[in-house]
Amino acid sequence: MLTVDFSRFPLAPGDRVLDLGCGAGRHAFECYRRGARVVALDRNSEEIREVAKWFAAMEEAGEAPKGATATAMEGDALALPFPDDSFDVVIISEVMEHIHDDKGVLAEMVRVLRPGGRIAVTVPRYGPERICWALSDAYHEVEGGHIRIYKADELLGRIREAGLRPYGSHHAHALHSPYWWLKCAFGVEKDGDEAALPVRAYHKLLVWDIMKKPLATRLAEKALDPLIGKSLVVYATKPHHPEVAA
């Protein structure tokens, strides 16, 4: 399930891509399939090991075109182990809401992004996220949990302050908002058979939607994304010349 829309954020074969805070690797895998030279970085060593295994499996299965490369590595988003201007593309998806120094993370991303390069930032959308926080303290008051909720103007302001130029935005995953509202209402810590019946039933719907991609749910999500899309996605570029304040 991708949050970044690659029709709005196109990749060229050979692009150097950093998936920062890659988690389970969903965007890194898609970039690899598209022929990019991908680095998937995360501070979670267990997830990085799994991502590395999937990269190896994809290579063995011939899922990536010739010339594509993929590396999974553990690292700190506030001290990226790369020289300036190392990447053509940076993706940071559902990460910044976890990090206290979000300005520091943006500064590091700008540093390693080449002039003219592109960045995609995704965070939980304010409205659906605020409902989750209102329904459940356990949803966010956990180690490594969400520490802030961004309003769109706030996130765009952060991105501009970092020296980037936003060029587009949209919302995604509307069908997932009700699922998390149900989880928060019935007990966010309860999973699998322990989850309440409405949560289990809605989860089956989401799995069916992800696996089968039926037209009905695709159309429903497209219509609902502007209203209750769970994620806010912003695309920006790094200017070739830093803007000078008047």
VEXDREN-2710 file (C-alpha; in Angstrom, 1 decimal):
% VEXDREN-2710
k/r/px/py/pz
1/MET/0.0/0.0/0.0
2/LEU/1.8/3.1/-1.3
3/THR/1.2/6.6/0.1
4/VAL/3.3/8.4/-2.4
5/ASP/1.6/8.7/-5.8
6/PHE/4.3/8.0/-8.4
7/SER/2.2/9.5/-11.1
8/ARG/2.8/12.8/-9.4
9/PHE/6.3/12.0/-8.2
10/PRO/7.9/10.3/-11.2
11/LEU/11.2/8.3/-11.0
12/ALA/13.7/7.8/-13.8
13/PRO/15.8/4.6/-14.0
14/GLY/19.0/5.2/-12.2
15/ASP/17.7/7.8/-9.9
16/ARG/19.4/7.8/-6.5
17/VAL/16.6/7.4/-3.9
18/LEU/16.7/7.6/-0.1
19/ASP/13.7/6.1/1.7
20/LEU/14.3/7.7/5.1
21/GLY/12.6/5.9/7.9
22/CYS/11.7/3.2/5.5
23/GLY/9.9/0.9/8.0
24/ALA/8.8/-2.3/6.3
25/GLY/10.1/-0.9/3.0
26/ARG/7.0/-0.4/0.9
27/HIS/8.2/2.7/-1.0
28/ALA/11.8/1.4/-1.2
29/PHE/10.5/-1.7/-3.0
30/GLU/8.5/0.2/-5.5
31/CYS/11.4/2.5/-6.3
32/TYR/13.6/-0.6/-6.8
33/ARG/11.0/-2.1/-9.2
34/ARG/11.1/1.2/-11.1
35/GLY/14.9/0.9/-11.7
36/ALA/16.2/3.3/-9.1
37/ARG/19.3/3.0/-7.0
38/VAL/17.7/2.8/-3.6
39/VAL/19.0/3.2/-0.1
40/ALA/16.4/2.2/2.6
41/LEU/17.4/3.6/6.0
42/ASP/15.8/3.2/9.4
43/ARG/16.8/3.1/13.0
44/ASN/15.0/-0.2/13.6
45/SER/17.6/-2.9/13.0
46/GLU/14.9/-5.7/12.9
47/GLU/13.0/-3.9/10.1
48/ILE/16.2/-3.2/8.2
49/ARG/17.1/-6.9/8.3
50/GLU/13.7/-7.8/6.9
51/VAL/13.9/-5.1/4.2
52/ALA/17.4/-6.5/3.2
53/LYS/15.9/-10.0/2.9
54/TRP/13.1/-8.7/0.6
55/PHE/15.6/-6.8/-1.6
56/ALA/17.6/-10.0/-2.0
57/ALA/14.4/-12.0/-2.8
58/MET/13.3/-9.4/-5.4
59/GLU/16.8/-9.5/-7.0
60/GLU/16.6/-13.3/-7.2
61/ALA/13.1/-13.2/-8.7
62/GLY/14.2/-10.6/-11.3
63/GLU/11.6/-8.0/-10.1
64/ALA/14.0/-5.1/-10.6
65/PRO/15.4/-4.0/-14.0
66/LYS/19.0/-4.1/-14.9
67/GLY/21.0/-1.3/-13.3
68/ALA/18.7/-1.0/-10.3
69/THR/20.4/-1.4/-6.9
70/ALA/19.1/-1.7/-3.4
71/THR/20.7/-1.3/0.0
72/ALA/19.1/-1.5/3.5
73/MET/21.0/0.1/6.4
74/GLU/20.5/1.2/9.9
75/GLY/21.0/4.9/10.6
76/ASP/20.0/8.2/12.3
77/ALA/17.7/10.6/10.4
78/LEU/19.3/13.5/12.3
79/ALA/22.9/12.5/11.2
80/LEU/22.7/10.9/7.8
81/PRO/25.8/9.1/6.8
82/PHE/25.9/10.5/3.3
83/PRO/27.8/13.4/1.6
84/ASP/26.0/16.6/0.5
85/ASP/23.9/16.2/-2.8
86/SER/24.0/12.4/-2.7
87/PHE/20.4/11.7/-3.8
88/ASP/18.1/12.7/-6.6
89/VAL/15.0/11.8/-4.6
90/VAL/14.2/11.6/-0.9
91/ILE/11.0/10.0/0.5
92/ILE/10.0/10.3/4.2
93/SER/6.7/8.7/4.8
94/GLU/4.8/8.7/8.2
95/VAL/8.0/9.5/10.1
96/MET/8.2/13.2/11.0
97/GLU/5.2/13.0/13.4
98/HIS/7.5/10.7/15.6
99/ILE/10.6/13.0/15.7
100/HIS/11.0/15.8/18.2
101/ASP/13.5/17.7/16.0
102/ASP/11.5/17.7/12.7
103/LYS/13.4/20.8/11.5
104/GLY/16.7/19.0/12.0
105/VAL/15.4/16.0/9.9
106/LEU/14.3/18.4/7.1
107/ALA/17.7/20.1/7.2
108/GLU/19.4/16.7/6.8
109/MET/17.2/15.7/3.9
110/VAL/17.9/19.0/2.1
111/ARG/21.6/18.6/2.7
112/VAL/21.8/15.2/1.0
113/LEU/19.3/16.1/-1.8
114/ARG/20.9/17.4/-4.9
115/PRO/19.8/20.8/-6.3
116/GLY/16.9/20.2/-8.6
117/GLY/16.1/17.0/-6.7
118/ARG/12.6/16.1/-5.4
119/ILE/11.2/15.1/-2.0
120/ALA/8.0/13.5/-0.9
121/VAL/6.8/14.0/2.7
122/THR/3.8/12.2/4.2
123/VAL/2.3/12.6/7.6
124/PRO/-1.1/11.7/9.3
125/ARG/-3.7/14.3/8.3
126/TYR/-4.9/16.7/11.0
127/GLY/-8.6/15.9/11.1
128/PRO/-8.6/12.0/11.2
129/GLU/-5.6/12.0/13.5
130/ARG/-7.2/14.4/15.9
131/ILE/-10.2/12.0/16.2
132/CYS/-7.8/9.1/17.0
133/TRP/-6.1/11.2/19.7
134/ALA/-9.5/12.1/21.2
135/LEU/-10.7/8.5/21.2
136/SER/-7.6/6.9/22.7
137/ASP/-4.6/8.0/24.7
138/ALA/-2.9/4.7/24.0
139/TYR/-2.9/5.4/20.3
140/HIS/-0.2/8.0/20.6
141/GLU/1.1/7.9/24.2
142/VAL/3.5/5.0/23.6
143/GLU/7.3/4.8/23.2
144/GLY/8.1/5.9/19.7
145/GLY/4.5/7.1/19.1
146/HIS/3.1/10.2/17.5
147/ILE/4.2/13.4/19.3
148/ARG/2.5/16.0/17.1
149/ILE/-0.3/16.4/14.6
150/TYR/0.5/18.6/11.6
151/LYS/-1.9/21.0/10.0
152/ALA/-1.3/21.3/6.3
153/ASP/-0.2/25.0/6.5
154/GLU/2.3/24.1/9.3
155/LEU/3.9/21.3/7.3
156/LEU/4.1/23.4/4.2
157/GLY/5.7/26.2/6.3
158/ARG/8.3/23.8/7.7
159/ILE/9.1/22.6/4.2
160/ARG/9.5/26.1/2.8
161/GLU/11.6/27.2/5.8
162/ALA/14.0/24.3/5.0
163/GLY/14.6/25.8/1.6
164/LEU/12.3/23.6/-0.5
165/ARG/9.6/24.6/-2.9
166/PRO/6.4/22.6/-2.6
167/TYR/4.7/21.9/-5.9
168/GLY/1.8/19.6/-5.1
169/SER/-0.1/17.9/-2.3
170/HIS/-3.0/15.5/-1.8
171/HIS/-4.6/13.1/0.7
172/ALA/-4.5/9.4/0.7
173/HIS/-6.0/6.3/2.4
174/ALA/-9.5/7.5/3.2
175/LEU/-10.7/3.9/3.8
176/HIS/-8.1/3.5/6.6
177/SER/-9.4/6.4/8.7
178/PRO/-12.6/4.6/9.9
179/TYR/-10.5/1.5/10.7
180/TRP/-8.3/3.5/13.1
181/TRP/-11.3/5.2/14.6
182/LEU/-12.7/1.8/15.4
183/LYS/-9.4/0.6/16.7
184/CYS/-9.1/3.6/19.0
185/ALA/-12.7/3.3/20.2
186/PHE/-12.6/-0.4/21.0
187/GLY/-9.0/-0.7/22.2
188/VAL/-6.0/0.1/20.0
189/GLU/-3.8/-2.4/21.8
190/LYS/-6.1/-5.3/20.9
191/ASP/-5.0/-7.2/17.7
192/GLY/-6.1/-10.3/15.9
193/ASP/-8.7/-12.4/17.6
194/GLU/-8.6/-10.1/20.6
195/ALA/-9.9/-7.2/18.6
196/ALA/-13.6/-6.3/18.7
197/LEU/-15.9/-7.7/16.0
198/PRO/-16.3/-4.3/14.1
199/VAL/-12.5/-3.9/14.0
200/ARG/-12.0/-7.5/12.7
201/ALA/-14.7/-7.0/10.1
202/TYR/-13.3/-3.8/8.8
203/HIS/-9.8/-5.2/8.7
204/LYS/-11.1/-8.0/6.4
205/LEU/-12.5/-5.3/4.1
206/LEU/-9.1/-3.5/4.0
207/VAL/-7.2/-6.7/3.3
208/TRP/-9.7/-7.6/0.5
209/ASP/-9.3/-4.1/-0.9
210/ILE/-5.5/-4.3/-0.9
211/MET/-5.3/-7.7/-2.4
212/LYS/-8.1/-7.5/-5.0
213/LYS/-8.2/-3.8/-5.7
214/PRO/-11.9/-3.8/-6.7
215/LEU/-13.1/-0.9/-8.8
216/ALA/-15.8/0.0/-6.2
217/THR/-13.4/0.6/-3.3
218/ARG/-10.9/2.4/-5.6
219/LEU/-13.7/4.8/-6.7
220/ALA/-14.9/5.2/-3.1
221/GLU/-11.4/6.0/-1.8
222/LYS/-10.8/8.5/-4.6
223/ALA/-14.0/10.3/-3.7
224/LEU/-13.4/10.2/0.1
225/ASP/-9.7/11.1/0.1
226/PRO/-10.3/14.9/0.0
227/LEU/-12.7/14.5/3.0
228/ILE/-11.2/11.9/5.3
229/GLY/-7.9/10.8/3.7
230/LYS/-5.7/9.6/6.6
231/SER/-2.4/10.8/5.1
232/LEU/-1.3/14.2/3.9
233/VAL/1.3/14.0/1.1
234/VAL/3.4/16.9/0.0
235/TYR/5.9/17.0/-2.9
236/ALA/8.7/19.6/-3.2
237/THR/11.9/20.4/-5.0
238/LYS/15.2/21.7/-3.9
239/PRO/16.1/24.9/-5.9
240/HIS/19.3/25.0/-7.9
241/HIS/20.1/28.3/-6.1
242/PRO/19.2/29.1/-2.5
243/GLU/16.6/31.8/-2.3
244/VAL/17.9/35.0/-0.7
245/ALA/15.5/36.8/1.7
246/ALA/14.7/40.4/0.6
END
